[in-house]
């Protein structure tokens, strides 16, 4: 039994990730689950990948994200110009050991009554988004696990599905503990640690207590100005720096 910190979409943002790790340590977290996209957008890909490697060495769960896959295998034709540029920039700055770590990550991880995945449960390798209740139900129908933890969407959300097929959703309030009814399936989207997009620049993550079956979402302020300045100094697309400050 343990308390698990769920982080996703870290996106090479050292300042945000360090702030979240510090906050999680204060929440008596026993373990971490990292739901992918360690790289992309931010200016510190090597640092973030190394932190992930350290956590995995200590028992953390980690799965592959679409930006990680693009750095290892090359970007998909559908990838937009800005992230495509950052993929190439990132690949040139990671060591063979760091690239090997990303290449070794699985698309999904199942453990106990939980599924961990970056994008969705119905087709993890296609990187489709869970954009609303219909997609959430599709994802929950694709697994027999009671809990699905996924990233990809950069906004925190929570969906549930009853035994008779009734679906529900709500936006979590940071710091408020939510009991996850054992008679329902749940899809947990913690939001992005490295690039939130819901108008609040504070980093997102969640803590799941698997003994009590309780979930708490958190928002963690961090130094967005410094993270943005690094993006500008690296001559990455300037809009990526603005997004951190705006939370959009």
C-alpha positions as CSV (number, residue, x, y, z in Angstrom):
1,X,0.0,0.0,0.0
2,X,1.4,3.4,-0.9
3,X,0.8,7.0,-1.8
4,X,1.6,7.5,-5.5
5,X,2.5,10.9,-7.1
6,X,1.1,11.0,-10.6
7,X,3.1,13.3,-13.0
8,X,2.7,13.7,-16.7
9,X,3.8,16.0,-19.5
10,X,6.9,17.3,-17.7
11,X,8.1,18.7,-21.0
12,X,11.7,19.5,-20.2
13,X,10.7,22.1,-17.6
14,X,13.3,21.9,-14.8
15,X,11.8,24.6,-12.6
16,X,8.3,23.1,-12.7
17,X,9.4,19.5,-12.2
18,X,11.6,20.4,-9.2
19,X,8.8,22.3,-7.6
20,X,6.4,19.4,-8.0
21,X,9.0,16.9,-6.7
22,X,9.6,19.1,-3.7
23,X,5.8,19.4,-3.1
24,X,5.3,15.7,-3.5
25,X,8.0,14.9,-0.9
26,X,6.0,17.0,1.6
27,X,2.9,14.9,0.9
28,X,4.5,11.7,2.2
29,X,4.6,10.2,-1.2
30,X,6.1,6.7,-1.4
31,X,6.3,6.2,-5.1
32,X,6.0,8.0,-8.5
33,X,4.1,7.3,-11.7
34,X,5.4,9.2,-14.7
35,X,3.0,9.3,-17.6
36,X,5.3,10.4,-20.4
37,X,6.3,13.4,-22.4
38,X,9.5,14.0,-20.4
39,X,10.8,16.1,-23.3
40,X,9.5,18.7,-25.8
41,X,8.8,22.4,-25.4
42,X,11.2,23.2,-22.5
43,X,14.9,23.9,-22.4
44,X,16.1,21.2,-19.9
45,X,15.4,17.9,-21.5
46,X,18.5,16.1,-20.2
47,X,17.9,17.2,-16.6
48,X,14.3,16.0,-16.7
49,X,15.2,12.7,-18.3
50,X,17.8,12.1,-15.7
51,X,15.4,12.8,-12.8
52,X,13.0,10.3,-14.4
53,X,15.7,7.7,-14.7
54,X,16.6,8.2,-11.0
55,X,13.0,7.8,-10.0
56,X,12.5,4.6,-12.1
57,X,15.7,3.2,-10.5
58,X,13.9,3.7,-7.2
59,X,10.8,1.9,-8.3
60,X,8.8,4.5,-10.2
61,X,6.4,3.6,-13.0
62,X,7.1,5.3,-16.3
63,X,5.5,5.2,-19.8
64,X,6.2,6.6,-23.2
65,X,4.8,9.9,-24.4
66,X,4.4,11.1,-28.0
67,X,7.1,13.7,-27.7
68,X,9.5,11.1,-26.3
69,X,8.7,8.8,-29.2
70,X,9.3,11.6,-31.7
71,X,12.7,12.3,-30.2
72,X,13.7,8.6,-30.4
73,X,12.0,7.7,-33.7
74,X,11.5,10.9,-35.5
75,X,8.4,13.2,-35.5
76,X,5.1,12.1,-37.1
77,X,4.1,14.0,-40.3
78,X,1.1,15.5,-38.3
79,X,3.4,17.2,-35.7
80,X,3.2,21.0,-35.9
81,X,6.3,23.1,-36.8
82,X,7.1,24.4,-33.4
83,X,7.2,21.0,-31.6
84,X,8.9,19.4,-34.6
85,X,11.7,22.0,-34.3
86,X,12.0,21.3,-30.6
87,X,12.2,17.5,-31.2
88,X,15.2,18.0,-33.4
89,X,16.8,20.4,-31.0
90,X,16.2,18.0,-28.1
91,X,17.6,14.9,-29.9
92,X,20.8,16.8,-30.5
93,X,21.2,17.5,-26.7
94,X,20.4,14.1,-25.2
95,X,23.1,11.6,-24.5
96,X,22.9,8.0,-25.8
97,X,22.0,6.8,-22.3
98,X,19.2,9.3,-22.1
99,X,17.9,8.4,-25.5
100,X,18.1,4.7,-24.6
101,X,16.0,5.3,-21.5
102,X,13.2,7.0,-23.6
103,X,13.4,4.2,-26.2
104,X,13.0,1.6,-23.4
105,X,9.7,3.0,-22.1
106,X,6.5,1.0,-22.6
107,X,3.3,2.4,-24.0
108,X,1.3,1.2,-21.0
109,X,1.9,-0.3,-17.6
110,X,-0.7,-2.4,-15.7
111,X,-0.3,-3.0,-12.0
112,X,-3.0,-4.1,-9.5
113,X,-6.3,-2.5,-10.6
114,X,-4.6,0.4,-12.4
115,X,-3.6,1.2,-16.0
116,X,-1.0,3.8,-16.6
117,X,-0.8,5.3,-20.1
118,X,0.1,8.6,-21.8
119,X,-2.8,9.2,-24.2
120,X,-5.7,6.7,-23.9
121,X,-6.5,3.0,-23.4
122,X,-8.1,2.3,-26.7
123,X,-5.1,2.9,-29.0
124,X,-2.1,4.1,-27.0
125,X,0.2,4.3,-30.0
126,X,-2.1,6.6,-32.0
127,X,-1.8,9.4,-29.4
128,X,-5.5,10.4,-29.6
129,X,-6.7,12.8,-26.9
130,X,-9.3,12.2,-24.2
131,X,-11.1,15.5,-25.0
132,X,-14.4,14.9,-23.2
133,X,-16.8,12.4,-21.7
134,X,-17.3,10.4,-24.9
135,X,-13.6,9.8,-25.3
136,X,-13.2,9.0,-21.6
137,X,-15.9,6.3,-21.8
138,X,-14.2,4.9,-24.9
139,X,-11.0,4.7,-22.9
140,X,-12.6,3.1,-19.9
141,X,-14.4,0.5,-22.1
142,X,-11.0,-0.5,-23.5
143,X,-9.6,-1.7,-20.2
144,X,-10.9,-3.9,-17.4
145,X,-8.8,-2.0,-14.8
146,X,-10.8,0.1,-12.3
147,X,-8.4,3.0,-12.5
148,X,-6.8,4.6,-15.6
149,X,-4.2,7.3,-15.1
150,X,-3.4,9.2,-18.3
151,X,-1.7,12.4,-19.5
152,X,-1.6,14.0,-22.9
153,X,-4.3,16.5,-22.1
154,X,-2.6,19.4,-20.3
155,X,-5.7,20.2,-18.1
156,X,-6.6,18.4,-15.0
157,X,-9.9,16.4,-15.2
158,X,-11.6,13.4,-13.7
159,X,-14.1,11.0,-15.3
160,X,-16.1,8.0,-13.9
161,X,-18.2,5.2,-15.2
162,X,-20.7,3.3,-13.2
163,X,-21.5,-0.5,-13.5
164,X,-24.7,0.4,-15.4
165,X,-22.9,2.6,-17.9
166,X,-23.6,6.0,-16.5
167,X,-20.7,8.4,-17.0
168,X,-19.8,11.5,-15.1
169,X,-17.1,14.1,-15.0
170,X,-15.9,17.1,-13.0
171,X,-13.1,19.5,-12.6
172,X,-11.2,18.8,-9.5
173,X,-10.4,21.4,-6.9
174,X,-6.7,21.5,-5.9
175,X,-6.0,20.2,-2.4
176,X,-9.5,18.6,-2.0
177,X,-9.4,14.9,-1.5
178,X,-11.7,12.8,-3.6
179,X,-12.8,9.3,-2.6
180,X,-12.8,7.0,-5.6
181,X,-15.9,4.8,-5.3
182,X,-14.9,1.1,-5.7
183,X,-18.1,0.4,-7.7
184,X,-17.0,2.8,-10.5
185,X,-14.2,2.9,-13.1
186,X,-12.2,6.1,-13.0
187,X,-10.1,8.0,-15.5
188,X,-7.6,10.4,-13.9
189,X,-6.0,13.1,-15.9
190,X,-3.7,15.1,-13.5
191,X,-2.8,17.9,-15.9
192,X,0.6,18.9,-17.1
193,X,3.5,19.4,-14.7
194,X,5.6,21.2,-17.3
195,X,3.1,23.1,-19.5
196,X,-0.4,23.6,-18.1
197,X,-3.0,24.9,-20.5
198,X,-6.0,25.8,-18.5
199,X,-5.1,29.5,-17.8
200,X,-3.3,28.7,-14.6
201,X,0.5,28.6,-14.9
202,X,1.0,26.6,-11.7
203,X,2.3,23.1,-12.3
204,X,-0.2,20.2,-12.0
205,X,0.1,16.7,-10.5
206,X,-2.0,14.4,-8.3
207,X,-1.5,12.0,-5.4
208,X,-3.3,8.7,-5.2
209,X,-3.6,6.9,-1.9
210,X,-4.2,3.3,-2.9
211,X,-5.0,2.1,0.6
212,X,-7.8,4.6,1.1
213,X,-8.6,4.8,-2.6
214,X,-8.4,8.6,-2.4
215,X,-7.2,11.1,-5.0
216,X,-5.9,14.7,-4.5
217,X,-5.1,17.1,-7.3
218,X,-2.5,19.7,-6.6
219,X,-1.3,23.0,-8.2
220,X,2.3,24.1,-7.5
221,X,3.5,27.6,-8.4
222,X,7.0,27.8,-9.8
223,X,9.4,30.3,-11.4
224,X,7.8,30.6,-14.8
225,X,9.9,33.6,-15.7
226,X,13.2,31.6,-15.3
227,X,11.8,28.7,-17.3
228,X,10.7,31.0,-20.0
229,X,14.0,32.8,-20.1
230,X,15.8,29.5,-20.7
231,X,13.5,28.8,-23.7
232,X,14.3,32.2,-25.1
233,X,18.0,31.9,-24.5
234,X,18.0,28.5,-26.3
235,X,16.4,30.2,-29.2
236,X,13.4,27.9,-29.1
237,X,10.1,29.2,-30.4
238,X,9.3,32.2,-28.3
239,X,5.6,31.3,-28.0
240,X,6.6,28.3,-25.8
241,X,8.0,30.7,-23.2
242,X,4.8,32.8,-23.3
243,X,2.7,29.7,-22.8
244,X,4.4,29.0,-19.5
245,X,3.8,32.4,-18.2
246,X,0.2,32.6,-19.4
247,X,-0.7,29.0,-18.6
248,X,-2.2,28.5,-22.0
